[in-house]
Every structure is written in structure tokens, then in C-alpha cells.
Amino acid sequence: MRISDILKKKKTFSFEVFPPNPEQSKISDIYSTIDSLQQYNPDFISVTFKSSGNYSQNTIDLASYIQSNSNAEPLVHFTCGALDNHDVDQLITTLQQAKLENILALRGDRPTDFEGNYLQYFKHASELMEYLRERGDFCLAGACYAEGHIECSSLYEDLINLKIKQEKGASFFISQLFYDNNYYYRLVRAAKKMGITIPIIPGIMPLTSSKMFNKIMNMAGASIPFELRVLFDRFQDDKRAMYEIGIAYSVNQILELLANDADGIHIYTMNNAKVAGDIYERIKSVIERELR
């Protein structure tokens, strides 16, 4: 089923997983994660993509597993920056053969192990969307940034790019992580003024450890609110406290987003079904009321 058709009827509840590094774990480990996530009745599960090594095939395998073994729809990430037309055509054929119709079209960051001419064939995700729309009947999604894309000089410039994505076929957006809901509300208001009419689903990544907190702190484009920073500074040496703080903060974020009529909730699970479950169980009645 096309995710765009689900969004015409209701708001969505969804998760993200990613293919494992083959040197660290087996793909069957992620099958177990997907099985665990099913009990929370997601509308779709997105699967990330890396254009080198065996990661792209692992993405297809995971998406196919979701399609065959769950009630959720798979959403395949399709990252184009390191690909040429032939690569994209091959992936289109593979997706069509697997009957995978939902695609999150992305430019992506340059892979660390990529030695070719990056962005030679597809400079923007909107170009990939146009290419895909001409060659298949796909349901296309795009990414957006609540605080604005780091490469854009202003939110207005970023919104122009989102408008182009909509014109090239995107039927909904999923935001990258953010920790201040006001940025999401600002994005939605500004998008409507720009004539962007498709749903914008907020993406939530729980910060449940000092390692994750430090990683986000070093990422450009994601600010940490003062009240969350104070908590992490105080409890950074207490793993259990850090976990509880991260879960509690995400729960509060989600409750406020739903109270303010967000188009759905997308949780970046980091392949940790327990995190998703702990969030779900704390606000199960709200999710059942607002997203079912």
C-alpha cells in the first residue's frame, strides 16, 4: 500500500531501522528487531540506505522482510549522491521486481569510502524524484530539516527546495531529528505559506546515552535545548538515569507534537526495539487515540 494513501485517511506512527555493518552484526539480528517492533503496530518502517558495499542489497532485503512478515509498509531510503544513471536504473528494476513502491528519495552525505566524483549525476534529491517518477509508479517521500538544512543560507532557501521536491513528486516529508518542537512548528507554518500542502511528519530520535548526546552535540544543524543539556550534564555518568531522561524527554516531545496536531510520529530507533517500546508503552493510550 502507498503510504500517501494511508496519510489521506489518518496520521501515521512509524519507525526507522538501518542495515547492520556486516563486520559487527548479521542482518538476521535486524529481522528480530523488526519482529519486536510489530507489536506497536507501526504504519510503516523506513530502512536506510548506503550506496557502497552490500548495504544497498541489505536495504532491499530488510524492506522485503518487512513487506512479507509484517502489517507495516516498508519505506526504502534511496540515496543518490554517489550513484550514476546506470546504478539508479538497476535499483529501480530491483525495487520493481520486489514490489517495493514507497521510496524516501535523498541526496545523502558523501560516503567516507567513496572515491568517485560525488554528485556528478544527481546533485539534489528533487532530481532523483523526477527521474524516479518518469520510470516507475512510486510513492515518493522527501526529507526536511526543522532547523533548516545546514547548506542553506536561510529557512526561506530551504523552503524553496522543499517546494521543488513537492513539485517533483514528493507526497509527504519526514523531518530529521530535532529537540525543540518550536522549530518544527515554525517549519510547518512557513511551509504552508510557501504553498507546501503535503504532510510533514516529525522525526524523533531519543537521546538515551552520553555517547548519543555527544554525537548529536557534534552534528551541525541539531541544537540541544538548555533544559535537556542541564540534565545530561548532571547525570552523564549514570547510564540508567541518562536512559530514563532520554525516554522521558522523547515522550514529552511526542505528547506536545500530537497535542499541536502534528501529521504523525516517526521514531529513529537506532535498531533498538526496547527504546521504541518504552516510549510506546508510556503513551500507548495517546498514540492509539491520535494515530489510529
Legacy VTK file of the C-alpha trace (Angstrom):
# vtk DataFile Version 3.0
C-alpha trace
ASCII
DATASET POLYDATA
POINTS 292 float
0.000 0.000 0.000
1.187 3.506 -0.750
1.975 5.466 2.399
0.443 8.540 0.783
-2.898 6.696 0.748
-2.590 5.967 4.471
-1.893 9.646 5.130
-5.077 10.606 3.287
-7.029 8.675 5.931
-5.049 9.215 9.134
-1.852 10.356 10.784
0.915 7.780 10.890
3.069 6.114 13.523
6.358 4.748 12.200
9.926 3.667 12.898
13.316 3.701 11.193
15.833 0.853 11.137
19.142 0.534 9.323
21.094 -2.360 7.782
23.813 -3.676 10.076
27.503 -3.309 9.478
28.349 -6.878 8.374
31.521 -6.749 10.476
29.503 -6.084 13.624
26.225 -7.983 13.299
24.099 -10.113 11.000
21.067 -8.972 9.039
19.042 -11.598 10.891
19.608 -9.559 14.064
17.619 -6.727 12.481
14.896 -9.172 11.477
14.455 -9.781 15.200
14.248 -6.024 15.808
11.578 -5.679 13.134
9.636 -8.570 14.653
9.733 -6.829 18.035
8.573 -3.512 16.562
5.467 -5.154 15.085
3.719 -5.298 18.450
3.468 -1.492 18.397
1.512 -1.543 15.116
3.538 0.917 13.019
2.030 2.093 9.762
5.420 1.925 8.086
9.059 1.174 8.826
11.754 3.008 6.908
15.047 1.325 6.040
18.176 3.411 5.498
20.492 3.024 2.540
24.213 3.175 1.883
25.341 3.190 -1.731
28.558 1.208 -1.229
29.371 -2.380 -0.325
26.434 -4.718 0.322
24.394 -2.123 2.177
22.045 -1.354 -0.723
21.123 -5.040 -1.104
20.691 -5.285 2.671
18.255 -2.379 2.451
16.219 -4.246 -0.165
16.360 -7.447 1.905
15.154 -5.701 5.062
12.372 -3.890 3.199
11.271 -7.157 1.602
11.256 -8.817 5.023
9.002 -6.053 6.383
6.690 -6.429 3.407
6.409 -10.209 3.774
6.380 -10.571 7.549
4.515 -7.603 8.980
1.473 -5.389 8.602
3.693 -2.318 8.204
4.602 -0.831 4.852
8.332 -0.633 4.061
9.760 2.748 3.115
13.048 2.339 1.247
15.652 5.078 1.559
17.220 5.785 -1.850
20.391 7.886 -1.635
21.628 9.163 -4.986
24.706 11.349 -4.472
27.223 8.600 -5.217
25.199 6.925 -7.996
25.115 7.296 -11.767
22.134 6.706 -14.048
23.013 3.047 -14.555
23.178 2.449 -10.791
19.811 4.113 -10.306
18.223 2.162 -13.166
19.427 -1.106 -11.643
17.981 -0.203 -8.264
14.691 0.815 -9.848
14.466 -2.602 -11.512
15.275 -4.329 -8.213
12.625 -2.321 -6.371
10.011 -3.055 -9.015
10.798 -6.767 -9.001
10.464 -6.794 -5.212
7.210 -4.799 -5.484
8.573 -2.098 -3.193
6.735 1.101 -4.053
7.452 3.526 -1.191
10.725 5.451 -1.543
12.348 8.179 0.549
14.460 9.993 -2.054
17.643 11.528 -0.631
20.832 13.100 -1.870
22.791 11.895 1.136
26.179 12.822 2.521
29.335 11.676 0.782
30.236 8.119 1.931
33.593 8.023 3.672
34.765 5.185 1.416
33.591 6.776 -1.859
36.434 7.788 -4.183
34.498 8.889 -7.269
33.046 12.217 -8.342
30.299 12.811 -5.819
27.076 14.471 -7.065
28.176 14.080 -10.675
24.826 12.734 -11.878
22.291 13.719 -9.203
23.004 16.923 -7.310
19.698 17.115 -5.456
17.051 14.740 -4.151
14.488 16.537 -6.306
16.409 15.409 -9.414
16.181 11.812 -8.227
12.448 12.239 -7.587
11.899 13.452 -11.133
13.960 10.551 -12.510
12.030 8.005 -10.433
8.656 9.458 -11.359
9.492 9.147 -15.050
10.488 5.492 -14.705
8.067 3.959 -12.248
4.874 4.307 -10.266
6.391 5.017 -6.871
5.118 6.773 -3.764
7.851 9.331 -3.094
8.798 10.970 0.185
11.352 13.649 0.959
13.434 14.694 3.943
13.239 18.070 5.645
15.012 19.850 8.478
13.110 21.547 11.290
16.000 23.934 11.898
16.792 24.324 8.196
19.366 22.477 6.092
22.947 23.299 7.045
23.845 24.052 3.419
21.042 26.610 3.020
21.704 30.227 3.898
18.181 30.724 5.261
14.971 28.885 6.064
13.437 30.547 3.002
16.035 28.938 0.722
15.372 25.585 2.346
11.620 26.002 1.850
12.149 26.727 -1.839
13.905 23.366 -2.118
11.034 21.651 -0.288
8.557 23.242 -2.683
10.582 21.874 -5.609
10.513 18.400 -4.049
6.729 18.635 -3.788
6.508 19.695 -7.431
8.754 16.788 -8.476
6.503 14.234 -6.845
7.028 14.087 -3.077
3.766 13.148 -1.353
4.993 13.663 2.230
8.062 14.759 4.190
9.803 13.248 7.207
11.876 15.617 9.298
15.344 14.935 10.532
15.793 14.879 14.295
15.173 17.949 16.433
14.812 18.570 20.158
12.947 21.872 20.260
9.407 21.476 18.940
9.173 25.178 18.182
11.440 24.650 15.187
9.001 22.076 13.804
6.020 24.388 14.339
7.886 27.199 12.591
8.703 24.917 9.652
5.081 23.815 9.258
3.753 27.386 9.389
6.323 28.660 6.900
5.797 25.685 4.588
2.064 26.377 4.389
2.756 29.997 3.478
5.019 28.746 0.674
2.227 26.593 -0.735
3.574 23.286 0.576
0.471 21.211 1.190
1.783 17.680 1.812
2.170 16.227 5.340
5.333 16.941 7.328
5.939 14.089 9.777
8.240 14.955 12.703
11.202 12.653 13.294
12.141 11.877 16.907
15.493 10.404 17.969
15.643 9.588 21.695
18.919 10.560 23.361
19.455 7.710 25.802
23.198 7.768 26.481
26.158 10.099 26.882
27.591 8.707 23.638
24.481 9.649 21.675
24.324 13.052 23.346
27.927 13.853 22.429
27.358 12.674 18.868
24.362 14.972 18.432
26.271 17.847 20.006
28.908 17.442 17.295
26.359 17.308 14.492
25.633 20.518 12.668
22.013 21.535 12.412
20.656 19.976 15.613
20.578 22.156 18.706
20.072 20.859 22.246
17.675 22.867 24.459
19.172 24.265 27.631
16.910 22.227 29.938
17.979 18.958 28.301
21.634 19.936 28.304
21.483 20.664 32.055
20.034 17.219 32.765
22.652 15.460 30.673
25.478 17.450 32.226
24.318 16.426 35.702
23.656 12.733 35.023
26.148 11.925 32.270
27.930 9.337 34.425
24.725 7.480 35.305
23.699 5.210 32.412
20.301 4.362 33.859
19.462 7.991 34.558
20.570 9.022 31.062
18.289 6.394 29.570
15.304 7.494 31.645
15.918 11.159 30.813
16.097 10.392 27.101
12.885 8.362 27.135
11.034 10.939 29.238
12.123 13.812 27.003
11.021 11.997 23.838
7.676 11.133 25.432
7.089 14.787 26.297
8.138 15.862 22.810
5.690 13.445 21.210
2.814 14.399 23.520
3.264 18.075 22.721
3.568 17.413 18.980
0.360 15.375 18.947
-1.454 17.993 21.035
-0.449 20.531 18.374
-1.777 18.399 15.511
1.476 17.042 14.035
0.996 14.884 10.935
2.310 11.753 12.658
5.303 10.498 14.615
8.420 8.847 13.164
10.880 7.380 15.684
14.535 6.827 14.814
15.025 3.601 16.754
18.772 3.092 16.124
17.771 -0.589 15.811
16.790 -0.636 19.473
13.267 -2.030 19.823
13.352 -1.530 23.598
13.625 2.244 23.198
10.644 2.278 20.855
8.694 0.033 23.195
9.422 2.054 26.321
8.184 5.196 24.592
5.103 3.475 23.201
4.065 1.876 26.489
4.234 5.177 28.378
1.833 6.922 25.999
0.015 3.981 24.440
-3.457 5.418 25.003
-2.491 8.737 23.393
-0.946 7.037 20.359
-3.995 4.795 19.992
-6.287 7.820 20.147
-4.346 10.183 17.890
-2.639 7.889 15.363
-5.068 5.014 14.784
LINES 1 293
292 0 1 2 3 4 5 6 7 8 9 10 11 12 13 14 15 16 17 18 19 20 21 22 23 24 25 26 27 28 29 30 31 32 33 34 35 36 37 38 39 40 41 42 43 44 45 46 47 48 49 50 51 52 53 54 55 56 57 58 59 60 61 62 63 64 65 66 67 68 69 70 71 72 73 74 75 76 77 78 79 80 81 82 83 84 85 86 87 88 89 90 91 92 93 94 95 96 97 98 99 100 101 102 103 104 105 106 107 108 109 110 111 112 113 114 115 116 117 118 119 120 121 122 123 124 125 126 127 128 129 130 131 132 133 134 135 136 137 138 139 140 141 142 143 144 145 146 147 148 149 150 151 152 153 154 155 156 157 158 159 160 161 162 163 164 165 166 167 168 169 170 171 172 173 174 175 176 177 178 179 180 181 182 183 184 185 186 187 188 189 190 191 192 193 194 195 196 197 198 199 200 201 202 203 204 205 206 207 208 209 210 211 212 213 214 215 216 217 218 219 220 221 222 223 224 225 226 227 228 229 230 231 232 233 234 235 236 237 238 239 240 241 242 243 244 245 246 247 248 249 250 251 252 253 254 255 256 257 258 259 260 261 262 263 264 265 266 267 268 269 270 271 272 273 274 275 276 277 278 279 280 281 282 283 284 285 286 287 288 289 290 291
